[in-house]
Amino acid sequence: MAAWEHLLPRRRWFLLSSLLLAAAAAAPVVHGYGGGGGLTVGFYKESCPQAEAIVREGGAAAGHDDPTTTAPLLRLHFHDCFVRGCEASVLINSTKTNTAEKDAKPNHTLDAFGVIDAAKEKLERKCPAVVSCADILAIAARDAVSLATKAVRQGRWSKDGNLYEVETGRRDGRVSSAKEAVTYLPDSFDGIRRLITRFASKGLSLKDLAVLSGAHALGNTHCPSIAKRLRNFTAHQNTDPTLDASYAAALRRRCRSARDNTTQLEMVPGSSTTFDAAYYRLVAERRGMFHSDEALLRNDVTRGLVHQYMASEEAFLRDFGASMVNMGRVGVLTGGQGEIRRRCAIVN
C-alpha cells in the first residue's frame, strides 16, 4: 500500500501537522528527557582543551583516505540519538546475554566505528575519563558534515571551519538493546504519518524532520534497501508508484537481485560525498532513493521546506545545523548520570 493511503483525511491531517509544528516551536528548549540540562558549547574548554581538535583530526584523516567516511560518521550520531537518546548506546558490543543495538538489523550497515574508537583512544591518553563517547559521536558528526560541505571549504562559515557549534557535556549510557533499535529507528519505508510520529516522540518538529532528512545528501546504499520499491511493492503494484518510473527502471537495471549487497547506489548521483541541497531537487522530482524521502511531499509543511531548500542552499545549511543541535539534545545523560566509558564498545 502506498504511504499516503494510510493518511487521515487531508483537512484533518493538515490540522494535526500544523498543531505538531506549532507545539514544537512553542515548546521550551530542553536537554533530553530527564537529562536536566548541562550541555554547552565548549564543555571541555578547561578539562580537555584539545578534545574537539583530536576528534576532528581523526575524522579529517579518515575522510582524506576515504571520502565516503563522512556519511557513516553522520549516520552513527543519528542512529544513536533515536534509541535511548544521544548516549552512545549504539557503540556498545553485544554480550553472551544481550544483543546490542549495533547488531540489530537496521544497524547492520553502520560503519566508521574504528574512527570513533581511535579518537577515544587518543583522548584517553590525553585526558583520561573526561570525554564521553556520546560527545565524540556528536563532534565527529558535526565535523564530517562540515568537511563535506562546499560552503565550509570556501570559508563562508565560522572561522574554524564548523558548519555549526556542537554542544557537549553528555555522558554515556550503560544499556544497549537490539530490540529497541528495531522499534525506534526510522525506516526507509516509513510514510509521512509514521515519520512525524517518530520525530515528535523525540521532541523534534516537522521542520527538523524535513531538515534532517537532508542528511541523505551524503552516502550510498545497496540494492536490498530499495528492492521492495522496485519489485513486488504490493500485491497490485510491482513498483512503488511514488518513485519516478524512468528512475525506477534505471535502478532495476543496476539491481538485478534483491540480495545484491555489492552494487553501491549513490543517494545523490554524482555528489554523494558532497553535502549540499541537491537532495531536495531529487525529492521534488520523485527520485529520492527511499520511500521515506518521497514521503516529505505528502505533508504541506515538509513539502514547502523541500521547495524552500531547493531555492536556497544557504537556508538549508543554516537550518541543518540548528536541527542537529536539537537532535543532539534528545535523551542526554548529564551531570552525575551515566558514566564516561574508558572504551566506547564496553561499559565500565
C-alpha positions in Angstrom: 0.0 0.0 0.0 1.4 3.4 -0.9 2.4 5.7 2.0 -0.4 8.3 1.5 -3.1 5.6 1.6 -2.6 5.4 5.4 -3.2 9.1 5.9 -6.0 10.8 7.7 -8.5 12.8 5.5 -6.5 15.8 4.1 -8.1 18.5 6.2 -7.7 16.7 9.5 -4.2 15.6 8.7 -3.1 19.2 7.8 -4.6 20.4 11.1 -2.7 17.7 13.0 0.6 18.5 11.2 0.1 22.3 11.9 -0.6 21.6 15.6 2.5 19.4 15.9 4.7 22.1 14.3 3.2 24.9 16.4 3.7 22.8 19.6 7.3 22.0 18.7 8.0 25.7 18.0 6.4 26.8 21.3 7.9 24.2 23.5 10.8 25.2 25.8 14.2 24.1 24.8 15.1 21.1 26.9 18.2 18.8 27.1 16.6 15.5 26.5 14.1 13.7 28.7 15.2 13.9 32.3 18.8 14.9 31.5 18.4 18.1 33.5 20.4 20.3 31.2 24.2 20.6 31.3 25.0 20.7 27.6 27.0 23.7 26.5 29.3 24.7 23.7 32.9 24.3 24.8 32.2 22.0 27.7 35.8 20.6 27.6 37.5 24.0 27.4 39.1 23.6 30.8 39.1 19.8 31.4 40.4 18.8 27.9 41.0 21.8 25.7 42.1 19.8 22.7 39.1 17.4 22.7 37.4 18.7 19.6 40.6 19.1 17.7 41.6 15.5 18.4 38.2 14.2 17.1 38.4 16.5 14.1 41.9 15.4 13.2 40.9 11.7 13.2 37.8 12.4 11.1 39.6 14.5 8.7 42.3 11.9 8.2 39.7 9.2 7.6 37.8 11.4 5.2 41.1 12.1 3.3 41.8 8.4 2.9 38.1 7.6 2.0 35.7 10.5 1.2 32.8 8.1 1.8 33.6 8.0 5.5 31.7 11.2 6.2 28.3 9.7 5.7 28.8 6.8 8.2 30.1 9.2 10.9 27.0 11.3 10.5 24.7 8.3 10.5 26.2 6.9 13.7 25.0 10.0 15.6 21.5 9.7 14.1 21.2 6.1 15.0 22.5 6.7 18.5 20.1 9.6 19.3 16.9 7.8 18.1 17.4 4.9 20.5 17.6 5.9 24.2 18.9 9.3 23.2 22.4 10.6 22.5 24.3 8.5 25.0 26.5 6.3 22.8 24.5 3.1 23.3 24.9 2.3 19.5 28.6 1.7 20.2 28.3 -1.0 22.8 29.2 -4.5 21.8 26.8 -7.4 22.3 27.5 -10.0 25.0 26.5 -13.6 25.6 23.4 -12.4 27.5 22.5 -9.3 25.4 22.2 -8.4 21.8 23.2 -4.8 21.5 21.9 -2.0 19.1 24.8 -2.4 16.6 23.7 -6.0 15.9 20.1 -5.0 15.2 19.1 -5.5 11.5 18.7 -1.7 10.8 22.3 -1.2 12.1 24.0 -3.9 10.1 25.2 -1.3 7.6 26.6 1.1 10.2 30.3 1.8 9.7 33.2 4.0 10.9 33.3 2.6 14.4 37.0 2.4 14.1 37.2 6.2 13.7 35.4 6.7 16.9 37.5 4.1 18.8 40.7 5.7 17.5 39.6 9.2 18.7 38.6 7.7 22.1 42.0 6.0 22.5 43.8 9.3 21.9 41.5 11.2 24.2 42.1 8.7 27.0 45.8 9.1 26.7 45.4 12.9 26.7 42.5 13.3 29.2 41.7 10.1 30.9 38.0 9.5 31.8 36.9 13.0 30.7 35.4 13.0 27.2 32.4 10.8 26.7 31.8 8.5 23.7 28.5 10.3 23.2 30.2 13.6 22.7 32.8 12.1 20.4 29.8 10.9 18.2 28.3 14.4 18.2 31.6 16.1 17.4 32.5 13.6 14.7 29.1 14.0 13.0 29.5 17.8 13.0 33.0 17.6 11.6 32.0 15.0 9.0 29.2 17.2 7.6 31.4 20.3 7.8 34.2 18.6 5.9 31.7 17.6 3.2 30.1 21.0 2.8 31.3 23.2 0.0 30.4 26.4 1.9 32.7 25.4 4.7 35.5 24.6 2.3 35.1 28.0 0.8 35.3 29.7 4.1 31.8 31.1 4.2 31.1 29.8 7.7 32.7 30.2 11.1 36.4 30.9 11.1 37.3 27.5 12.5 35.5 25.7 9.7 32.5 24.4 11.6 29.1 24.3 9.9 27.6 24.7 13.4 28.7 24.7 17.0 28.2 21.4 18.8 27.0 21.3 22.4 28.9 18.9 24.7 28.6 17.6 28.2 26.9 14.3 27.5 27.7 11.2 29.5 27.5 7.6 28.3 24.7 5.1 28.9 25.2 1.5 30.1 22.3 -0.2 28.3 22.0 -1.2 24.6 19.2 -3.2 23.1 18.8 -4.5 19.5 15.0 -4.8 20.1 14.8 -1.1 20.9 16.8 -0.2 17.8 14.3 -2.1 15.7 11.4 -0.4 17.4 12.6 3.2 17.4 14.8 3.8 14.4 13.1 5.4 11.4 12.7 3.1 8.5 13.4 3.8 4.8 9.8 2.6 4.0 8.1 4.9 6.6 5.3 7.1 5.3 4.9 10.7 6.4 2.5 9.9 9.2 4.9 7.4 10.8 7.9 9.7 10.3 6.1 12.6 12.1 5.2 10.3 15.0 8.7 9.0 15.3 10.2 12.5 15.3 7.6 14.0 17.6 8.3 11.3 20.1 11.8 12.7 20.3 10.6 16.3 20.7 11.6 17.0 17.1 9.3 19.1 14.8 8.2 18.8 11.2 10.9 21.2 10.3 13.5 19.0 12.0 12.1 16.1 10.0 12.5 17.8 6.7 15.9 19.3 7.5 17.5 16.1 9.0 16.2 14.1 6.0 18.7 16.2 4.1 21.5 14.0 5.6 20.6 11.7 2.7 22.7 14.1 0.6 25.6 12.1 1.7 26.5 8.4 1.2 25.4 5.3 -0.6 23.0 2.5 -0.2 22.7 -1.1 -1.6 20.1 -2.9 -3.5 18.4 -4.7 -0.6 17.4 -1.4 0.9 15.3 -0.5 -2.1 14.4 -3.9 -3.5 10.8 -3.6 -2.4 10.4 -0.3 -4.2 11.5 -1.8 -7.4 9.8 -5.2 -7.5 6.7 -6.7 -5.7 5.9 -3.4 -3.9 2.4 -4.6 -3.2 0.1 -7.4 -4.4 -1.3 -5.0 -7.0 1.7 -2.8 -8.0 5.1 -4.1 -8.9 6.9 -0.8 -8.4 6.4 1.9 -5.8 4.2 4.4 -7.6 5.8 7.3 -5.7 9.1 6.6 -7.5 9.7 8.2 -10.9 9.1 5.5 -13.4 12.2 6.2 -15.5 14.4 6.3 -12.4 12.9 3.1 -11.2 13.7 1.4 -14.5 17.3 2.6 -14.3 17.6 1.3 -10.7 16.2 -2.1 -11.7 18.9 -2.4 -14.4 21.5 -1.9 -11.7 19.8 -4.0 -9.0 19.0 -7.3 -10.8 18.9 -9.1 -7.5 17.3 -8.1 -4.3 20.2 -9.7 -2.4 22.9 -7.8 -4.2 25.0 -6.3 -1.4 27.9 -5.4 -3.7 26.4 -2.7 -6.0 26.6 0.7 -4.5 23.9 3.2 -5.2 24.6 6.9 -4.6 21.9 8.6 -2.6 22.5 11.7 -4.8 24.1 10.5 -8.0 27.2 12.4 -8.8 27.6 14.1 -5.4 27.3 11.5 -2.7 30.4 12.8 -0.9 29.4 16.5 -1.0 26.9 17.9 1.5 24.6 20.4 -0.2 20.9 20.9 -1.1 20.9 18.7 -4.2 18.9 16.0 -2.3 15.8 18.2 -2.3 15.7 18.5 -6.0 15.7 14.7 -6.3 12.9 14.5 -3.8 10.8 17.1 -5.7 11.4 15.0 -8.9 10.3 11.8 -7.1 13.8 10.5 -7.4 14.6 10.2 -3.7 16.2 6.8 -3.0 13.9 5.8 -0.2 10.1 5.8 0.2 10.7 8.0 3.3 12.3 10.6 1.1 9.3 10.9 -1.1 7.1 11.0 2.0 8.2 14.6 2.6 6.0 15.6 -0.4 2.9 14.2 1.5 2.6 17.0 4.0 2.1 20.7 3.3 4.8 21.9 5.8 7.5 19.4 4.8 6.8 19.8 1.1 7.1 23.6 1.4 10.5 23.1 3.1 11.6 20.8 0.2 11.0 23.6 -2.2 12.5 26.3 0.1 15.7 24.4 0.3 15.8 23.8 -3.4 15.8 27.5 -3.8 18.2 28.4 -1.0 21.1 26.1 -0.1 22.3 28.6 2.5 19.0 28.4 4.3 19.2 24.6 4.3 22.8 24.6 5.7 21.9 27.1 8.4 18.7 25.1 9.4 20.6 21.8 9.3 23.0 23.0 12.0 20.1 24.1 14.2 18.2 20.8 13.8 21.4 18.8 14.5 21.7 20.7 17.8 18.0 19.9 18.5 18.6 16.2 17.8 21.8 16.2 19.9 19.8 17.2 23.0 17.5 14.2 22.8 17.6 11.9 25.9 21.0 13.1 27.0 22.6 12.0 30.3 24.5 14.8 32.1 26.0 15.6 35.5 26.2 12.5 37.6 24.1 10.3 35.3 25.6 7.5 33.2 29.4 7.2 33.0 32.4 8.1 30.9 33.3 4.9 29.2 37.0 4.1 29.0 36.3 2.1 25.8 33.3 3.0 23.7 32.4 -0.6 22.9 32.4 -1.8 26.5 30.6 -0.4 29.6 32.9 0.2 32.6 
